Amino acid sequence: MAGITIVFDFDRTIIDGDSDNLVVTQMGLTNLFNKLYSSLAWNSLMDTLMVELQSQGRTMRDIAKCLEGAALHPRIIAAIRSAHDAGCDLRIISDANQFFIETILEHHGVLGCFSTINTNPTFVDGKGRLRISPYHDESSPHGCNLCPSNMCKGLVIDQIRASKGEKNEFIYIGDGRGDYCPTLRLQEGDHVMPRKLYPLSDRINSNQTIVKAKIHEWSDGKELEKILLNILDIKKN
């Protein structure tokens, strides 16, 4: 299906929970997280926690093993594969980070279904430690008051659309406050799929008139698959 771009958020959308919280809770970082939470931006906080974790002798493989425990609903995996097999361009825009996302998707066998992952980049520093950087250079503010300083998802949507052309149809699937800005960038003929009873759904339902895209709410993986395949007119296998 050339001409259709499907953009997924990651945490609480592709996976049912939050990848950052999974690592914090499962790897014994809760106390330090609570201590630093009020003084650091989220991206800087997670970077600091990764340094601390590895100073304790934990390795990137330990982190990866923890991430492999992240739950993906089997019908979301099926929906991703069906959309990819149909020729749609699948992408991720997420305020998580590259290592967490790629590790989880690779473990579940769907990393190759996505053409691009726009997220906070990761790298290994000179001491062999996993580090997390902001997606946008925070020394050059993006100027969006709806988004955190490290990432404006709406700006990313605009960049993708500019590269695709006006005739491309977008389907945006998300749940959180950070997904509201890209929702407002969608046009008539596009679709937005907010998760029911999550912040994105609440924001949309507070004033649907300013959202140009067609709205389809979902609650779990089974419903996400059903709605997405219906939009794409794909019969469920």
N, C-alpha and C positions, 0 to 999 in steps of 0.2 A: 504494500500500500504506500507507494511513493507519494509524498506530499502530506504525510501525517507524522507529526512529531509528538511523542508522548514523553512528558517530563514528570518524573517522580521526585517527591521528597524522599528522605530515607528513614529517619527515626520516626517511629509510630505510624509509618506508612508502608514502606517495604518490610521493615521489621516491626514487630508488634510493640517493642519497647524502645528504650533509648540506649544507644551504643556507649555513650559517655558514662551514663549512670551504671551500666552493666560493669564496665571496667572499674569504676570507683567503688562500687559495693562489693564486687566479687574479689577484688584484689587488695582489700583492706585499706582503702584510701579515704574512707568516709570522714574520719576525724580531721584529717588535714584539709579535706575539701571544705568542711564546715568552717574551719578556722580561716581559710583564705577567701571564701566565697564573696564576702562583702568588700574585699579590697582589690580584687582583680577582675578584669573582663573575662568572660567565659573562655574565650580562645586562649588567653594568657594563662588562665587557671589550669586548663587541661594540659598545656605545654609544661607548666611547672610540675604538675602531678606526674607526668611521664618521666621527667628528670628525676624526681624523688623516687619513683617506683624502681627505676633502673639503678639508682644509687644503693638500693637495698639488695641488689644482686639479681633482680628479676630481669629476664631477657625479653626481646621482642617475640620470641617463640612463646613465652609464657603469656604475653599479652594476646597473641594470636589465638592461643588455645582457649583463653577466656572468651574472646569474641566469637569463636566458633560455636559457642553455646547460645548465641542469639537466635531467637525463634522467628522463623519465617512460616507464615501460613502456607500450606501446600498449594492452595488455590491461587495465591499470589505468585508463587513460582510458576504455576501453570499459565497464568495470565501473561506474565512476562515472556515466557517462551512462545505462546500463541501469537502475541503481538509482534515479536521479533520475526517469527517464521512468516508472518503475513507481510513483512517488508516495511514495517513502521520503523522510524528512527527513534530509538529509546535513549533517553538521557536522564541524568540525575542532577538536581541542584539541591545541595544540602549544606547545612551549617555544622555537620559532623566533621569528619576529616578523611583524607585519602586512604590512610592505612587501615582504619577501622572499616570503612565501606568496602574497599577492595578485598580485605581478608574475609569478611562475611559473605560477600557475593561469590567469591571464588570457592569457598567451602560448600556453598549450596549449588554450585555449578551454573550460575547465571551471569557471571561477570562479563563474559563475551557477548551477552545480549545487548550491552549498552555501548553506544558509540562514544559517548563523552560523559565524564563525571566532573561536574563543577562543584568543588568543595574546598575547604581549607587544606592546603598542601602539607605534606609531611616529608621529612628527610631524616637521614641518619647523620648526626654530627661527628666531629673528629674523635669523640670518645665512644662512638658506637651507640649513642642514645637516640631514641625516637624523639623527634621534635615536631611541633605543630606550628605552622605559620598562618596568618590571616589570609583569606582569599583576596581581598582588596588591600592595597597598600594604604595603611591607615594614616600615612603622612600626607596623602592626597584624598581627602574625604569625598565620598560618593554623593553626599548632599541629600540623601533620602531620610526623612524623619520617621519613616515607618519601619526601617530596618536597622539592625545593629551595625556598628561601625566597620566590622570586618567583612560584611557581606550584604549586598543588596541583590536579592534574587530577581527583582523586577528589572534591574539593569542587565542581568544575565539573559533574561527572556528577550529583552529588546535586542541584544547582540545576536542571539540565535535567530530571531526573526529576520534581522537585517541580512544575515548570511543565507537565509533560506528563500527569502522573497515573500511577497504579500499573499501569494496563493497557497502558502503552506498552512495547514490546519493544525492547531495545537490542542492537546488534551493535557491538562495539568492536574496532578493528583497529590494532595497534601493534607496537612492537619493543623499546622501551628500558626502562630502569629506572623512568623516570617514568610508564610505563604500567601499572606493577604496582598502584599505589594505586587507580586507577579500575577495574582488573580486580576488585579485592576488593570494590568497591561494587556490582558487577553482581549480579543476582538469578537465581533459578531461572527458566528460560524465556528468559534472555538468552544471548548468544553472545559469546565472545572469540576473536579471530583473532591469535595471536602469530606473529611471523615466526620460522621455525626457526633455531636456533643463534644467536639474539640474546638480550640480557639478559632480556627479558620472558619468553621461552620457558623460559630456564633457571630463573628464579624460580618460574614456575608449576609446572614439572616437579619442582622440589625438594619440593613439597608440594601436590599437586593437590586434596587433600581440603578445603582452605579456600577453594577457588574454586567458587562456586555455578553460574556460567555454564557452558554447554557449550563445550568447547575444540576449536578447529579450527586446526591449524598450517599455515602456508604458507611457501613458499620464494622465489617470484618472482611477477611480475605475472600470468602465465598461471594459476598455481595459485590466486592470490588471487581472480581473476575466477571461476574454476570453483567454488571453495568458496562465495563470496558469492552467486553466482547460484543455486547449489544450495540454500542456506539460504532464499533468497527464492523459490525454485521458479520461476525465470525461465529460459526457454530461450535459449541463446546464439545471437546473430545471426550 
